Structures are given as structure tokens and as C-alpha cells.
Amino acid sequence: MRALKFFLVLVAVIFSGFSKDSQNNRNGVTVPFKFDGVIITDHSTETVCTPEGDPYPYIAHARTGLLQGNQTHGGKLITEQSTWTIFICNTDFTSKINTSYLEGVNTVANGDSYSYTCTMLTNIVTMEIVLYVTVTSGTGRFEGATGQAVLTGVNTGGRTIPVNGWGSLTFPK
């Protein structure tokens, strides 16, 4: 009977190790990521996506800006150091979708930062936006980090656009 108990405890210990490893992948530890904040547009710079004969002149949007808010695994962003720039955009008037490609860097409360690329889709009728964010690199605790998130919001025509969403970050072991 003792041998059976010992064997069952040994099996439980082995399986608990597998359970822990299943939460980690070969590239590191993956954790949930949540963001809640606002996009701050800089309208003092050149605007983009204002095609000739544009029937929706209000879709012109800033090419640069800042990001303000809070996120898991970083806390409050340092707004002045959390910048983004649109490098390509296009508006399809048939589908009523504006697609912008941007890149940026977010700096969190302790000064660590991560770089990202993003595809932003804007419905030019409802002004709903969806951002598909891909974390590509970082400094400090984000060094070697990768990840993805989806943020959503509605552009109400002001200088700020509230957005929130979730995803995951993978930190190297």
C-alpha cells in the first residue's frame, strides 16, 4: 500500500510539472495584456488620407500623436514618451474603410519601453476603429518581448480617441 501511495504522489508531482510547463512556451512566459487609454492626435503635423474629391472630409487624421493610459505589466504610460506615426494609409470608399499602418513605442511608468507595429481600421461612416497591435521589441523588462493585442474605440471627432482592449505578451525566460 505504501508503494502505491508513493507511486501516486510521484505521478502527481510529475504531472504538476507538466501543467506548469504548459503555461510557458519555448520562447518564454506568455501573460495576458490589457490596455485602457486614449489616442491623442497631433493635428499640428501634416494630415494623411485626404484623397482628391474626398466625400468624407472629416476622415483626414493626424499622422503623429501620443498614447495615454494604463496597461497590465507596465502600469501608467509616460504619455510624452509613448509616440506613434502613421507611415501608410488608404481609404476604400466602396467598403467605407480607412486602413492605416503605423509604428510606435510605448514607455511605461518605470521607463521601460516596447516598440510595436499596428494596423488600424476605421469605418468612415460609424467612425468605429479597430487596432491590431503587434509588439516587436523592447527595453528593460520588455527586452525580447513579443505579443499581440486588439484595441477598439470610436473616433468622436475630437483630439482624443478612447480605446481599450486585450491581448498577450510573451517575455523571454
Secondary structure as UniProt FT lines:
FT   HELIX           2..23
FT   STRAND          24..25
FT   TURN            26..27
FT   STRAND          28..48
FT   TURN            52..53
FT   HELIX           57..59
FT   STRAND          61..71
FT   TURN            72..74
FT   STRAND          75..77
FT   HELIX           79..81
FT   STRAND          83..92
FT   TURN            93..96
FT   STRAND          97..108
FT   TURN            109..110
FT   STRAND          113..123
FT   TURN            124..126
FT   STRAND          128..138
FT   HELIX           140..142
FT   TURN            143..144
FT   STRAND          146..154
FT   STRAND          160..171
//
